[in-house]
């Protein structure tokens, strides 16, 4: 029997990246994200997630 993963490849898309404590850039993206969420602007929310994730990979080695 083949083992199937319970989640698809798009799973990551639904896991919002977490800002790193003490990093101003992370905090900026997280603040933008919560502001966008408060306005129900989901395209801005996902945009902030994409930017934050790219920044995490870039500056925090994916942490
Ligand atoms: Zn950061």
PDB file of the backbone (N, CA, C, O) and the ligand in Angstrom, with CONECT records:
HET     ZN  A 101       1
ATOM      1  N   UNK A   1       0.850  -1.206   0.000  1.00  0.00           N
ATOM      2  CA  UNK A   1       0.000   0.000   0.000  1.00  0.00           C
ATOM      3  C   UNK A   1       0.876   1.243   0.000  1.00  0.00           C
ATOM      4  O   UNK A   1       1.795   1.381   0.807  1.00  0.00           O
ATOM      5  N   UNK A   2       0.573   2.124  -0.907  1.00  0.00           N
ATOM      6  CA  UNK A   2       1.372   3.344  -0.988  1.00  0.00           C
ATOM      7  C   UNK A   2       0.955   4.323   0.103  1.00  0.00           C
ATOM      8  O   UNK A   2      -0.232   4.529   0.352  1.00  0.00           O
ATOM      9  N   UNK A   3       1.944   4.916   0.742  1.00  0.00           N
ATOM     10  CA  UNK A   3       1.634   5.894   1.770  1.00  0.00           C
ATOM     11  C   UNK A   3       1.344   7.249   1.130  1.00  0.00           C
ATOM     12  O   UNK A   3       2.138   7.780   0.354  1.00  0.00           O
ATOM     13  N   UNK A   4       0.224   7.769   1.471  1.00  0.00           N
ATOM     14  CA  UNK A   4      -0.143   9.087   0.934  1.00  0.00           C
ATOM     15  C   UNK A   4      -0.007  10.142   2.006  1.00  0.00           C
ATOM     16  O   UNK A   4      -0.409   9.954   3.154  1.00  0.00           O
ATOM     17  N   UNK A   5       0.569  11.253   1.603  1.00  0.00           N
ATOM     18  CA  UNK A   5       0.672  12.348   2.553  1.00  0.00           C
ATOM     19  C   UNK A   5      -0.709  12.947   2.801  1.00  0.00           C
ATOM     20  O   UNK A   5      -1.505  13.093   1.872  1.00  0.00           O
ATOM     21  N   UNK A   6      -0.986  13.289   4.041  1.00  0.00           N
ATOM     22  CA  UNK A   6      -2.295  13.864   4.356  1.00  0.00           C
ATOM     23  C   UNK A   6      -2.480  15.265   3.777  1.00  0.00           C
ATOM     24  O   UNK A   6      -3.603  15.761   3.693  1.00  0.00           O
ATOM     25  N   UNK A   7      -1.390  15.895   3.381  1.00  0.00           N
ATOM     26  CA  UNK A   7      -1.498  17.260   2.854  1.00  0.00           C
ATOM     27  C   UNK A   7      -0.892  17.329   1.460  1.00  0.00           C
ATOM     28  O   UNK A   7       0.035  16.583   1.145  1.00  0.00           O
ATOM     29  N   UNK A   8      -1.406  18.210   0.637  1.00  0.00           N
ATOM     30  CA  UNK A   8      -0.915  18.384  -0.725  1.00  0.00           C
ATOM     31  C   UNK A   8       0.254  19.335  -0.785  1.00  0.00           C
ATOM     32  O   UNK A   8       0.671  19.884   0.234  1.00  0.00           O
ATOM     33  N   UNK A   9       0.783  19.531  -1.972  1.00  0.00           N
ATOM     34  CA  UNK A   9       1.933  20.420  -2.138  1.00  0.00           C
ATOM     35  C   UNK A   9       1.607  21.877  -1.833  1.00  0.00           C
ATOM     36  O   UNK A   9       2.503  22.689  -1.602  1.00  0.00           O
ATOM     37  N   UNK A  10       0.321  22.195  -1.836  1.00  0.00           N
ATOM     38  CA  UNK A  10      -0.047  23.592  -1.595  1.00  0.00           C
ATOM     39  C   UNK A  10      -0.192  23.892  -0.104  1.00  0.00           C
ATOM     40  O   UNK A  10      -0.545  25.004   0.288  1.00  0.00           O
ATOM     41  N   UNK A  11       0.086  22.885   0.714  1.00  0.00           N
ATOM     42  CA  UNK A  11      -0.077  23.053   2.165  1.00  0.00           C
ATOM     43  C   UNK A  11       0.675  24.281   2.683  1.00  0.00           C
ATOM     44  O   UNK A  11       0.148  25.045   3.492  1.00  0.00           O
ATOM     45  N   UNK A  12       1.899  24.462   2.215  1.00  0.00           N
ATOM     46  CA  UNK A  12       2.722  25.594   2.651  1.00  0.00           C
ATOM     47  C   UNK A  12       2.013  26.929   2.437  1.00  0.00           C
ATOM     48  O   UNK A  12       2.154  27.856   3.235  1.00  0.00           O
ATOM     49  N   UNK A  13       1.259  27.011   1.360  1.00  0.00           N
ATOM     50  CA  UNK A  13       0.561  28.253   1.041  1.00  0.00           C
ATOM     51  C   UNK A  13      -0.414  28.659   2.135  1.00  0.00           C
ATOM     52  O   UNK A  13      -0.720  29.840   2.304  1.00  0.00           O
ATOM     53  N   UNK A  14      -0.895  27.668   2.874  1.00  0.00           N
ATOM     54  CA  UNK A  14      -1.891  27.960   3.897  1.00  0.00           C
ATOM     55  C   UNK A  14      -1.277  28.104   5.282  1.00  0.00           C
ATOM     56  O   UNK A  14      -1.977  28.344   6.265  1.00  0.00           O
ATOM     57  N   UNK A  15       0.039  27.955   5.344  1.00  0.00           N
ATOM     58  CA  UNK A  15       0.715  28.152   6.623  1.00  0.00           C
ATOM     59  C   UNK A  15       1.393  29.503   6.597  1.00  0.00           C
ATOM     60  O   UNK A  15       2.445  29.645   5.974  1.00  0.00           O
ATOM     61  N   UNK A  16       0.825  30.503   7.255  1.00  0.00           N
ATOM     62  CA  UNK A  16       1.445  31.813   7.242  1.00  0.00           C
ATOM     63  C   UNK A  16       2.791  31.777   7.951  1.00  0.00           C
ATOM     64  O   UNK A  16       2.905  31.191   9.028  1.00  0.00           O
ATOM     65  N   UNK A  17       3.816  32.398   7.361  1.00  0.00           N
ATOM     66  CA  UNK A  17       5.129  32.434   7.997  1.00  0.00           C
ATOM     67  C   UNK A  17       5.090  33.290   9.258  1.00  0.00           C
ATOM     68  O   UNK A  17       4.358  34.278   9.315  1.00  0.00           O
ATOM     69  N   UNK A  18       5.875  32.918  10.269  1.00  0.00           N
ATOM     70  CA  UNK A  18       5.903  33.664  11.517  1.00  0.00           C
ATOM     71  C   UNK A  18       7.076  34.639  11.509  1.00  0.00           C
ATOM     72  O   UNK A  18       8.182  34.277  11.110  1.00  0.00           O
ATOM     73  N   UNK A  19       6.838  35.882  11.951  1.00  0.00           N
ATOM     74  CA  UNK A  19       7.931  36.849  12.029  1.00  0.00           C
ATOM     75  C   UNK A  19       8.947  36.453  13.100  1.00  0.00           C
ATOM     76  O   UNK A  19       8.586  35.855  14.114  1.00  0.00           O
ATOM     77  N   UNK A  20      10.211  36.787  12.871  1.00  0.00           N
ATOM     78  CA  UNK A  20      11.266  36.496  13.839  1.00  0.00           C
ATOM     79  C   UNK A  20      11.313  37.614  14.888  1.00  0.00           C
ATOM     80  O   UNK A  20      11.297  38.801  14.561  1.00  0.00           O
ATOM     81  N   UNK A  21      11.370  37.198  16.142  1.00  0.00           N
ATOM     82  CA  UNK A  21      11.416  38.172  17.238  1.00  0.00           C
ATOM     83  C   UNK A  21      12.598  39.110  17.109  1.00  0.00           C
ATOM     84  O   UNK A  21      13.726  38.680  16.868  1.00  0.00           O
ATOM     85  N   UNK A  22      12.329  40.403  17.273  1.00  0.00           N
ATOM     86  CA  UNK A  22      13.407  41.373  17.286  1.00  0.00           C
ATOM     87  C   UNK A  22      13.827  41.867  15.917  1.00  0.00           C
ATOM     88  O   UNK A  22      14.691  42.738  15.817  1.00  0.00           O
ATOM     89  N   UNK A  23      13.226  41.320  14.840  1.00  0.00           N
ATOM     90  CA  UNK A  23      13.583  41.773  13.501  1.00  0.00           C
ATOM     91  C   UNK A  23      12.568  42.800  13.012  1.00  0.00           C
ATOM     92  O   UNK A  23      11.380  42.507  12.878  1.00  0.00           O
ATOM     93  N   UNK A  24      13.058  44.005  12.748  1.00  0.00           N
ATOM     94  CA  UNK A  24      12.190  45.099  12.320  1.00  0.00           C
ATOM     95  C   UNK A  24      11.485  44.787  11.013  1.00  0.00           C
ATOM     96  O   UNK A  24      10.306  45.102  10.850  1.00  0.00           O
ATOM     97  N   UNK A  25      12.200  44.168  10.080  1.00  0.00           N
ATOM     98  CA  UNK A  25      11.623  43.863   8.774  1.00  0.00           C
ATOM     99  C   UNK A  25      10.469  42.877   8.916  1.00  0.00           C
ATOM    100  O   UNK A  25       9.399  43.066   8.336  1.00  0.00           O
ATOM    101  N   UNK A  26      10.700  41.827   9.695  1.00  0.00           N
ATOM    102  CA  UNK A  26       9.652  40.846   9.958  1.00  0.00           C
ATOM    103  C   UNK A  26       8.436  41.528  10.584  1.00  0.00           C
ATOM    104  O   UNK A  26       7.292  41.268  10.212  1.00  0.00           O
ATOM    105  N   UNK A  27       8.714  42.396  11.531  1.00  0.00           N
ATOM    106  CA  UNK A  27       7.631  43.072  12.232  1.00  0.00           C
ATOM    107  C   UNK A  27       6.814  43.923  11.273  1.00  0.00           C
ATOM    108  O   UNK A  27       5.589  43.998  11.373  1.00  0.00           O
ATOM    109  N   UNK A  28       7.517  44.566  10.338  1.00  0.00           N
ATOM    110  CA  UNK A  28       6.846  45.376   9.332  1.00  0.00           C
ATOM    111  C   UNK A  28       5.892  44.547   8.482  1.00  0.00           C
ATOM    112  O   UNK A  28       4.749  44.945   8.255  1.00  0.00           O
ATOM    113  N   UNK A  29       6.361  43.395   8.013  1.00  0.00           N
ATOM    114  CA  UNK A  29       5.508  42.533   7.193  1.00  0.00           C
ATOM    115  C   UNK A  29       4.336  42.005   8.013  1.00  0.00           C
ATOM    116  O   UNK A  29       3.208  41.939   7.522  1.00  0.00           O
ATOM    117  N   UNK A  30       4.603  41.632   9.257  1.00  0.00           N
ATOM    118  CA  UNK A  30       3.542  41.097  10.115  1.00  0.00           C
ATOM    119  C   UNK A  30       2.495  42.164  10.394  1.00  0.00           C
ATOM    120  O   UNK A  30       1.300  41.872  10.441  1.00  0.00           O
ATOM    121  N   UNK A  31       2.946  43.406  10.580  1.00  0.00           N
ATOM    122  CA  UNK A  31       2.013  44.506  10.829  1.00  0.00           C
ATOM    123  C   UNK A  31       1.153  44.773   9.598  1.00  0.00           C
ATOM    124  O   UNK A  31      -0.052  45.001   9.707  1.00  0.00           O
ATOM    125  N   UNK A  32       1.786  44.743   8.425  1.00  0.00           N
ATOM    126  CA  UNK A  32       1.045  44.933   7.175  1.00  0.00           C
ATOM    127  C   UNK A  32       0.024  43.831   6.990  1.00  0.00           C
ATOM    128  O   UNK A  32      -1.097  44.058   6.537  1.00  0.00           O
ATOM    129  N   UNK A  33       0.450  42.620   7.357  1.00  0.00           N
ATOM    130  CA  UNK A  33      -0.432  41.470   7.193  1.00  0.00           C
ATOM    131  C   UNK A  33      -1.654  41.584   8.101  1.00  0.00           C
ATOM    132  O   UNK A  33      -2.774  41.327   7.660  1.00  0.00           O
ATOM    133  N   UNK A  34      -1.454  41.966   9.367  1.00  0.00           N
ATOM    134  CA  UNK A  34      -2.625  42.064  10.241  1.00  0.00           C
ATOM    135  C   UNK A  34      -3.521  43.232   9.850  1.00  0.00           C
ATOM    136  O   UNK A  34      -4.741  43.164   9.998  1.00  0.00           O
ATOM    137  N   UNK A  35      -2.905  44.315   9.346  1.00  0.00           N
ATOM    138  CA  UNK A  35      -3.721  45.434   8.869  1.00  0.00           C
ATOM    139  C   UNK A  35      -4.565  45.008   7.670  1.00  0.00           C
ATOM    140  O   UNK A  35      -5.743  45.350   7.578  1.00  0.00           O
ATOM    141  N   UNK A  36      -3.954  44.260   6.756  1.00  0.00           N
ATOM    142  CA  UNK A  36      -4.677  43.786   5.570  1.00  0.00           C
ATOM    143  C   UNK A  36      -5.789  42.822   5.971  1.00  0.00           C
ATOM    144  O   UNK A  36      -6.888  42.849   5.417  1.00  0.00           O
ATOM    145  N   UNK A  37      -5.479  41.970   6.947  1.00  0.00           N
ATOM    146  CA  UNK A  37      -6.468  41.002   7.427  1.00  0.00           C
ATOM    147  C   UNK A  37      -7.665  41.736   8.035  1.00  0.00           C
ATOM    148  O   UNK A  37      -8.815  41.352   7.825  1.00  0.00           O
ATOM    149  N   UNK A  38      -7.373  42.797   8.791  1.00  0.00           N
ATOM    150  CA  UNK A  38      -8.427  43.575   9.433  1.00  0.00           C
ATOM    151  C   UNK A  38      -9.331  44.235   8.405  1.00  0.00           C
ATOM    152  O   UNK A  38     -10.503  44.501   8.672  1.00  0.00           O
ATOM    153  N   UNK A  39      -8.769  44.501   7.211  1.00  0.00           N
ATOM    154  CA  UNK A  39      -9.567  45.110   6.138  1.00  0.00           C
ATOM    155  C   UNK A  39     -10.122  44.062   5.180  1.00  0.00           C
ATOM    156  O   UNK A  39     -10.709  44.401   4.152  1.00  0.00           O
ATOM    157  N   UNK A  40      -9.936  42.789   5.521  1.00  0.00           N
ATOM    158  CA  UNK A  40     -10.404  41.677   4.678  1.00  0.00           C
ATOM    159  C   UNK A  40      -9.806  41.734   3.285  1.00  0.00           C
ATOM    160  O   UNK A  40     -10.411  41.283   2.312  1.00  0.00           O
ATOM    161  N   UNK A  41      -8.594  42.303   3.203  1.00  0.00           N
ATOM    162  CA  UNK A  41      -7.902  42.403   1.925  1.00  0.00           C
ATOM    163  C   UNK A  41      -6.981  41.189   1.799  1.00  0.00           C
ATOM    164  O   UNK A  41      -5.789  41.256   2.100  1.00  0.00           O
ATOM    165  N   UNK A  42      -7.564  40.082   1.349  1.00  0.00           N
ATOM    166  CA  UNK A  42      -6.825  38.824   1.375  1.00  0.00           C
ATOM    167  C   UNK A  42      -5.703  38.758   0.361  1.00  0.00           C
ATOM    168  O   UNK A  42      -4.752  37.996   0.535  1.00  0.00           O
ATOM    169  N   UNK A  43      -5.803  39.555  -0.707  1.00  0.00           N
ATOM    170  CA  UNK A  43      -4.693  39.543  -1.657  1.00  0.00           C
ATOM    171  C   UNK A  43      -3.485  40.245  -1.041  1.00  0.00           C
ATOM    172  O   UNK A  43      -2.344  39.859  -1.294  1.00  0.00           O
ATOM    173  N   UNK A  44      -3.737  41.277  -0.233  1.00  0.00           N
ATOM    174  CA  UNK A  44      -2.642  41.938   0.474  1.00  0.00           C
ATOM    175  C   UNK A  44      -2.087  41.045   1.573  1.00  0.00           C
ATOM    176  O   UNK A  44      -0.887  41.064   1.847  1.00  0.00           O
ATOM    177  N   UNK A  45      -2.962  40.257   2.208  1.00  0.00           N
ATOM    178  CA  UNK A  45      -2.503  39.307   3.229  1.00  0.00           C
ATOM    179  C   UNK A  45      -1.545  38.312   2.594  1.00  0.00           C
ATOM    180  O   UNK A  45      -0.458  38.066   3.115  1.00  0.00           O
ATOM    181  N   UNK A  46      -1.954  37.737   1.461  1.00  0.00           N
ATOM    182  CA  UNK A  46      -1.097  36.716   0.855  1.00  0.00           C
ATOM    183  C   UNK A  46       0.154  37.350   0.275  1.00  0.00           C
ATOM    184  O   UNK A  46       1.209  36.717   0.246  1.00  0.00           O
ATOM    185  N   UNK A  47       0.054  38.592  -0.187  1.00  0.00           N
ATOM    186  CA  UNK A  47       1.235  39.301  -0.664  1.00  0.00           C
ATOM    187  C   UNK A  47       2.245  39.488   0.468  1.00  0.00           C
ATOM    188  O   UNK A  47       3.446  39.290   0.279  1.00  0.00           O
ATOM    189  N   UNK A  48       1.743  39.873   1.653  1.00  0.00           N
ATOM    190  CA  UNK A  48       2.620  40.039   2.807  1.00  0.00           C
ATOM    191  C   UNK A  48       3.252  38.721   3.206  1.00  0.00           C
ATOM    192  O   UNK A  48       4.421  38.678   3.591  1.00  0.00           O
ATOM    193  N   UNK A  49       2.473  37.630   3.115  1.00  0.00           N
ATOM    194  CA  UNK A  49       3.018  36.313   3.440  1.00  0.00           C
ATOM    195  C   UNK A  49       4.142  35.927   2.489  1.00  0.00           C
ATOM    196  O   UNK A  49       5.178  35.414   2.911  1.00  0.00           O
ATOM    197  N   UNK A  50       3.928  36.178   1.208  1.00  0.00           N
ATOM    198  CA  UNK A  50       4.946  35.854   0.210  1.00  0.00           C
ATOM    199  C   UNK A  50       6.222  36.653   0.475  1.00  0.00           C
ATOM    200  O   UNK A  50       7.324  36.106   0.432  1.00  0.00           O
ATOM    201  N   UNK A  51       6.066  37.954   0.751  1.00  0.00           N
ATOM    202  CA  UNK A  51       7.227  38.810   1.009  1.00  0.00           C
ATOM    203  C   UNK A  51       7.929  38.420   2.297  1.00  0.00           C
ATOM    204  O   UNK A  51       9.158  38.389   2.361  1.00  0.00           O
ATOM    205  N   UNK A  52       7.135  38.122   3.331  1.00  0.00           N
ATOM    206  CA  UNK A  52       7.730  37.718   4.604  1.00  0.00           C
ATOM    207  C   UNK A  52       8.480  36.399   4.444  1.00  0.00           C
ATOM    208  O   UNK A  52       9.578  36.232   4.974  1.00  0.00           O
ATOM    209  N   UNK A  53       7.879  35.464   3.709  1.00  0.00           N
ATOM    210  CA  UNK A  53       8.530  34.170   3.513  1.00  0.00           C
ATOM    211  C   UNK A  53       9.846  34.345   2.751  1.00  0.00           C
ATOM    212  O   UNK A  53      10.850  33.715   3.082  1.00  0.00           O
ATOM    213  N   UNK A  54       9.831  35.202   1.730  1.00  0.00           N
ATOM    214  CA  UNK A  54      11.050  35.452   0.960  1.00  0.00           C
ATOM    215  C   UNK A  54      12.122  36.088   1.848  1.00  0.00           C
ATOM    216  O   UNK A  54      13.302  35.751   1.754  1.00  0.00           O
ATOM    217  N   UNK A  55      11.695  37.004   2.705  1.00  0.00           N
ATOM    218  CA  UNK A  55      12.623  37.648   3.625  1.00  0.00           C
ATOM    219  C   UNK A  55      13.195  36.648   4.632  1.00  0.00           C
ATOM    220  O   UNK A  55      14.381  36.690   4.957  1.00  0.00           O
ATOM    221  N   UNK A  56      12.333  35.745   5.125  1.00  0.00           N
ATOM    222  CA  UNK A  56      12.799  34.714   6.066  1.00  0.00           C
ATOM    223  C   UNK A  56      13.867  33.838   5.433  1.00  0.00           C
ATOM    224  O   UNK A  56      14.888  33.533   6.050  1.00  0.00           O
ATOM    225  N   UNK A  57      13.613  33.434   4.181  1.00  0.00           N
ATOM    226  CA  UNK A  57      14.591  32.589   3.480  1.00  0.00           C
ATOM    227  C   UNK A  57      15.898  33.338   3.266  1.00  0.00           C
ATOM    228  O   UNK A  57      16.990  32.784   3.388  1.00  0.00           O
ATOM    229  N   UNK A  58      15.744  34.629   2.939  1.00  0.00           N
ATOM    230  CA  UNK A  58      16.869  35.458   2.600  1.00  0.00           C
ATOM    231  C   UNK A  58      17.730  35.816   3.811  1.00  0.00           C
ATOM    232  O   UNK A  58      18.954  35.688   3.789  1.00  0.00           O
ATOM    233  N   UNK A  59      17.045  36.273   4.875  1.00  0.00           N
ATOM    234  CA  UNK A  59      17.754  36.854   6.021  1.00  0.00           C
ATOM    235  C   UNK A  59      17.864  35.911   7.217  1.00  0.00           C
ATOM    236  O   UNK A  59      18.752  36.053   8.057  1.00  0.00           O
ATOM    237  N   UNK A  60      16.938  34.940   7.277  1.00  0.00           N
ATOM    238  CA  UNK A  60      16.949  34.076   8.470  1.00  0.00           C
ATOM    239  C   UNK A  60      17.134  32.609   8.107  1.00  0.00           C
ATOM    240  O   UNK A  60      16.817  31.723   8.900  1.00  0.00           O
ATOM    241  N   UNK A  61      17.639  32.359   6.926  1.00  0.00           N
ATOM    242  CA  UNK A  61      17.881  30.989   6.452  1.00  0.00           C
ATOM    243  C   UNK A  61      16.663  30.078   6.576  1.00  0.00           C
ATOM    244  O   UNK A  61      16.775  28.903   6.923  1.00  0.00           O
ATOM    245  N   UNK A  62      15.486  30.658   6.279  1.00  0.00           N
ATOM    246  CA  UNK A  62      14.284  29.843   6.242  1.00  0.00           C
ATOM    247  C   UNK A  62      13.646  29.597   7.584  1.00  0.00           C
ATOM    248  O   UNK A  62      12.651  28.876   7.663  1.00  0.00           O
ATOM    249  N   UNK A  63      14.182  30.169   8.643  1.00  0.00           N
ATOM    250  CA  UNK A  63      13.625  29.973   9.986  1.00  0.00           C
ATOM    251  C   UNK A  63      12.289  30.678  10.142  1.00  0.00           C
ATOM    252  O   UNK A  63      11.680  30.617  11.210  1.00  0.00           O
TER     253      UNK A  63
HETATM  254 ZN    ZN A 101      13.311  39.254   9.637  1.00  0.00          ZN
END
